[in-house]
Structures are given as structure tokens and as C-alpha cells.
Amino acid sequence: MTDFQHEKARLTMTLRGMGVVEADVLSAIEQVPRELFVPAALRDHAYENASLPIAMEQTISQPYIVARMTAALQLTGRERVLEIGTGSGYQAAILSLLCRRVYSIERLRPLLVEAEAQFRKLRITNITTKVGDGARGWPEGAPFDRIILTCAPASIPEALLNQLKTDGIMVAPEGRDRSQALVRVRRTETGFDKEELLPVKFVPLVED
């Protein structure tokens, strides 16, 4: 066993102990090499259950939060998923193993270039990316079965809600600073049902 394999197994056990029981989510976390998505200087910390800084004052989320958000999407493997905030690319790589296609938007081009390089290295072919304002979503690709935000708006933009299919699910951090909560939104025939899942702290969604 390499050091990373040992660390990865330990992380999986930690996540199980924290209540992450979805086998498909844990399997995806085991398969995606998180060390490729963190700065080289921090690779020894890649499998700690902690968020880590990446370039341009952004972060790669804590594995527990990635697991919880991924599980909350309730993926079956057939979905088209819109991700707002590519960041390091780690969350998109996890999703790519669990859905049909990921559409990921990042406003910071250098981050997207680096994430795309890792997708190529891992031979991931079902992620489509673009630079853009995440608050506007991806209208030409809508509607989406699932939407996930990896940055926090004060309140979820209407444009994103409108790009969610009926019966679709959105998972997003919402709020500012210390009052953020992870929410799950389901679109119904008559509107949107929202439930709070847990308190979180994400970088803010920056809108143009």
C-alpha cells in the first residue's frame, strides 16, 4: 500500500463514522485522487478531512462536505448535473463517476485551466466546462436534473432555480459569513421545497 492508499482508506473510515453511508459516494471518493486537486505543497494533507486553500484565494472543500453534498443530490447515474464553481475540479471529478454528464462553470479562468488539466490526466470525458458568471447558470444547457453550488450566494439566484427540471434537486450553501446553511431544493409542479441540511462555511458566489 502506498501512503496515499492508506490515507484514503482512513478517510473513508472517518466519513463512515460521521454518517456517510452511501456506498456509491464513498466509492467515488476512493477512486478520485484528491492529491491531484490540491497544491503540491499540501499533498501530504490531501486525505485529511479538512478544507484546503488552492490558488486565487479559493478552497477545496472538506471531504465530508463533498460527500454530504454529493449524497444529497440522490444521483442514479442518468442525470445531467450543473455545477456552479469548478474550483479545483475535485467535486466535478466525483460527480463524473455518479452521473451522465457534468456541466461546470468557473469565473476564474486560471482555476478552470488547472482543473481541465487534471480531468485530462484522469481521462474524464463527461465533464463540459466554461468560464462564466455562475449566477446566470448555463441557459443553453438547461433544464438540468441536478444543480450543485460550491460557493455561497446570499440567496439562490432565480436564474438557477429556473434552470432546474421539475422533480429536480439543487444542493447549495446559502447565506453570508457565519449564517450559511447547506440547503436542498426540490422543484415541484407548483414551486420549490427547501430544507436545511447543516451549517457550512463556503467562499461567496461572486456575481458580475
N, C-alpha and C positions, 0 to 999 in steps of 0.2 A: 504493500500500500504506500502511495506517495503521501506526503504531508497533507496535500490538499484533499485527497480522498478521505483521510482520517478526519480532517476538519469538517468536510462536507457531511460525513456520517454523524458527527457530533452535532452539527447544526440541525440536521433532520430530527435527531432525537430531542433537541431543545424545542423545536417547533411542535413536535408531537406533545411534549409536556406542557406546552402553552395552549393546547386545544386545537391545533391544526390537524385534522384527521382525514382530510380529503386526499385519497391515495394519488389521484392524478396530479394534484397540485404539488404534493411532496415529490413525486417522480420527476416533474418538470424542474423543480429546484435542484434535485440531484443531478439532472442531465446538463443544465446550463452552467458553464464555468464562470462563476461570478468574478473570479480573479481577472478575467479579460476586460471587465467593465469598470474596474477601479484603477486609479493612478498607480503606476508601477511602484512608487514608494510605499503604497498602502496594501500591496498584495498579500502580505503576511496577515493582514486583518480581514481579508475578503470574506471569510466564513464566520466572522463574529456576528452575533445578532445585533447589529448596530448600523445606523446610517453612517455614511462616509462622505467627505467632501470630494467633489470632482471639479473639473475646470469651470471657470466663469461663475464662481460663487454659487454653484448648484450642488445638489447632493444625489447620491444613490440611496434609495430608501432602505430602511431596516428590513431584513428578510421576513420577519414576522408580519410586517405591514404589507409587503408584497404578497405574501401567502394569503393573508386575510382578504385583501382586495381582489386577488385572483379568484379565490373561492367564492366570494360574494357575487361574482359575475355569473356563477352557475353555468359554466360552459359545457356544451355537449360535443364539441368538435366541428360543428357545422356553421358556426357563426362568423359573420363579418364584424370585426371589432375596430372601433375608432379609439385611438389613444391620443390624448392631449398632453404633450410634454414628453418627447422621446428621451431627453436627458442622456444618460449613459447608454441607453438601449437595453438595459437588463430586463426591465418589465416587459418590453416588447418581445424579447427573446423567449421569456417564459410563456407569454401568451401564444407565440407562434407554434408551440407544441400542443396547444389545447384548443385551437380554433382553426377555421378555414383560412382566414386572411386577416392580417393586422394592417390598419392604415394609421400611420403615426405622424403627428405634426410637431415640429420643434421650431421655436422662433430664433434660436441661436445657432447659426449655421456651423460654427466650428464644432459644436457638440454633435450635430447631426452627421457631419463628415466622419467623425470618430466612431459614432455608433454604426454607421453604414459599413465602415471598415471591419468592425467586429462581426457584423452579420455575414459579410462575405467570407471571413475567416472560418466561420462556423457553418458555411454553406446553407444558410437560412434563405429560402426563396419566396416565402409567403408574407413578407413584410414590405409594404409600399410606404415610402416616406416623402415628406416635402417640408420646406421651410415656410412658415406662415404664422398668422395670428390664431392661436388655438381657440380663442373665444368665438371665432367665426366658424370653427369646425371645418368640415370638408363637404360643402354642399353638393358638389358634383358626384360624390360617392354615396350620399345619403339616399334612403334611410339605412341606419345601422342596427344590427341585432343587439349590440352591446356598445357602451361608451365608458371609457375609464379616464379619469383625470389624475395626473401625477403632480399637479400643482393646484393651489387652492384659490378659487375665486371667493370674493366676499359673499356672493350668491351665484348659483349656477346660471350661466348666460342662457337666455331664452333661445338663442340660435342653436345651442347644443341640445336643449330639450326637444326642439322641433326636428332634430335630425335622428331622433330615436324612434325605432319602429314601435307600433302598438304591440304590447306584450314584451317589449324590450326592457333591458336593465341598464342603468347607469350607476357607476360607483365613483364617488368623488369626495375629496376633502372640501369642506365648505366653511367659510368664516375667515376671520382675521386674527393673526397673532395667537394669543392664548385661548381664544374661544373657538378654535376649529374642531369640527366633528367630521368623522367619516360617515357619509350617508349613502344609502342605496335608494335609487328612484326607479319605480316601475311605471311604465306608460300604460294606461288603460284606455278603453274606448272613450272614456269621459274625462280623462285628465291624467294627473300624476300622483302616485302614492309615494311618500317619502318616509324612510325610517332611519334613525340614527344608530350606528353600529358601535363606535367607540371614539374617544377623544384622540386627536392626532395633531401633529405639527408638520406642515409642509411649507415649502417656499411658495410665495404668492404667484397666482396666474397674472402675468403682465399682459395687458391688452393694448393694442395700438390706438 
